[in-house]
Amino acid sequence: QVQLVESGGGLVQPGGSLRLSCAASGSFFSIDVMGWYRQAPGKQRELIAVITSGGTPTYADSVKGRFTISRDNAKNTVYLQMNSLKPEDTAVYYCNAGIRRSPLFLENSWGQGLQVTVSS
C-alpha cells in the first residue's frame, strides 16, 4: 500500500516562512505528477502547485512568486517552500501524487493533511 506522509505544518506569523514535505512510501513503479492542494474553512479544496516528474512546476496565481514547489525523485518526496505568508494562506494543506503501481495502472493518492495557520 502506498502512503503519502506529510510534515512541516504549524503556526507562523504573517510574512514568515514554512517548508512542507511529503514523502511517498510503499511499493510502486513510479510517481508521475506531484502537487499540493489546500482547503480553508468553508471553502473548496484548491490546487496551488504541481510539479511533473521532470521538474516542471505550475502555480496558482494566489501563490505565484511566494511559494516554490520542488521534488527529489530519489527520495520520492515533494516539497513546498512557502514565503511571505499571509493570513489568507491559513488552511489544511494536502499532498497529492499520481502513483503508478505498474506502467499501466495510475492511482491518485492523498496525504493526511497539514494545518498551516498564519496569524500574529
C-alpha positions as CSV (number, residue, x, y, z in Angstrom):
1,Q,0.0,0.0,0.0
2,V,1.3,3.5,-0.9
3,Q,1.3,6.2,1.7
4,L,2.0,9.9,1.5
5,V,3.4,11.2,4.7
6,E,3.4,15.0,5.2
7,S,5.4,17.1,7.6
8,G,6.2,20.7,8.3
9,G,3.0,22.5,9.1
10,G,2.3,24.8,12.0
11,L,1.8,28.3,13.2
12,V,3.7,31.2,11.7
13,Q,3.4,35.0,11.8
14,P,2.4,37.0,8.7
15,G,5.5,37.5,6.4
16,G,7.1,34.3,7.7
17,S,8.0,31.1,6.0
18,L,7.3,27.4,6.3
19,R,8.5,24.4,4.3
20,L,6.2,21.4,3.8
21,S,7.4,17.9,2.9
22,C,5.6,14.9,1.6
23,A,7.3,11.5,1.2
24,A,5.8,8.6,-0.7
25,S,6.4,5.1,0.8
26,G,5.4,1.6,-0.1
27,S,5.6,-0.5,-3.3
28,F,5.1,1.2,-6.6
29,F,6.6,1.5,-10.1
30,S,7.0,5.3,-10.4
31,I,5.4,8.6,-9.5
32,D,4.0,11.0,-12.1
33,V,2.8,14.5,-11.2
34,M,3.0,15.6,-7.5
35,G,1.3,18.6,-6.1
36,W,-0.1,20.5,-3.2
37,Y,-3.7,21.5,-2.5
38,R,-5.2,23.4,0.3
39,Q,-8.6,23.8,1.9
40,A,-9.6,26.7,4.0
41,P,-12.6,26.6,6.4
42,G,-15.9,26.9,4.4
43,K,-14.1,26.8,1.1
44,Q,-13.4,24.2,-1.6
45,R,-10.1,22.4,-1.9
46,E,-7.9,24.3,-4.4
47,L,-4.8,23.3,-6.3
48,I,-1.9,25.6,-5.5
49,A,1.1,23.9,-7.1
50,V,2.1,20.9,-9.2
51,I,5.4,19.6,-10.5
52,T,6.0,17.0,-13.2
53,S,8.4,14.1,-12.9
54,G,10.8,16.1,-15.0
55,G,10.7,19.0,-12.5
56,T,8.4,21.5,-14.4
57,P,6.3,23.5,-11.9
58,T,3.0,25.2,-12.2
59,Y,1.4,27.6,-9.7
60,A,-1.9,29.1,-8.8
61,D,-2.0,32.9,-9.2
62,S,-2.6,33.2,-5.5
63,V,0.8,31.8,-4.6
64,K,2.9,32.6,-7.6
65,G,6.1,34.4,-6.6
66,R,5.8,33.4,-2.9
67,F,5.6,29.6,-3.0
68,T,8.1,27.2,-4.6
69,I,7.4,23.5,-5.3
70,S,10.3,21.1,-5.8
71,R,10.8,17.3,-5.7
72,D,13.6,14.8,-5.0
73,N,12.8,11.8,-7.2
74,A,15.5,9.7,-5.4
75,K,13.6,10.2,-2.1
76,N,10.1,10.1,-3.6
77,T,9.5,13.4,-1.9
78,V,7.9,16.7,-2.9
79,Y,8.4,20.0,-1.0
80,L,6.6,23.3,-0.8
81,Q,8.6,26.3,0.3
82,M,6.2,29.0,1.4
83,N,7.5,32.5,1.9
84,S,5.8,35.9,2.6
85,L,2.9,34.0,4.2
86,K,-0.4,35.9,4.6
87,P,-3.4,35.2,6.9
88,E,-5.4,34.1,3.9
89,D,-2.9,31.2,3.4
90,T,-4.3,29.6,6.5
91,A,-5.7,26.2,5.5
92,V,-5.2,22.5,5.7
93,Y,-2.6,21.6,3.1
94,Y,-2.8,18.3,1.3
95,C,-0.1,16.5,-0.7
96,N,-1.2,14.7,-3.9
97,A,0.6,12.3,-6.2
98,G,-0.1,10.2,-9.3
99,I,1.4,6.8,-8.2
100,R,2.0,4.1,-10.8
101,R,1.5,0.7,-9.3
102,S,2.5,-0.7,-12.7
103,P,3.3,1.0,-16.0
104,L,-0.4,1.0,-16.9
105,F,-2.0,1.5,-13.5
106,L,-2.1,5.0,-12.2
107,E,-3.6,5.7,-8.8
108,N,-4.4,9.1,-7.3
109,S,-3.1,9.3,-3.7
110,W,-3.5,11.9,-0.9
111,G,-1.7,12.8,2.2
112,Q,-3.4,13.1,5.5
113,G,-3.4,16.9,5.6
114,L,-1.3,19.5,7.5
115,Q,-2.7,22.5,9.3
116,V,-0.9,25.8,8.4
117,T,-2.0,28.8,10.4
118,V,-0.8,32.3,9.6
119,S,-1.5,34.6,12.5
120,S,0.1,37.2,14.7
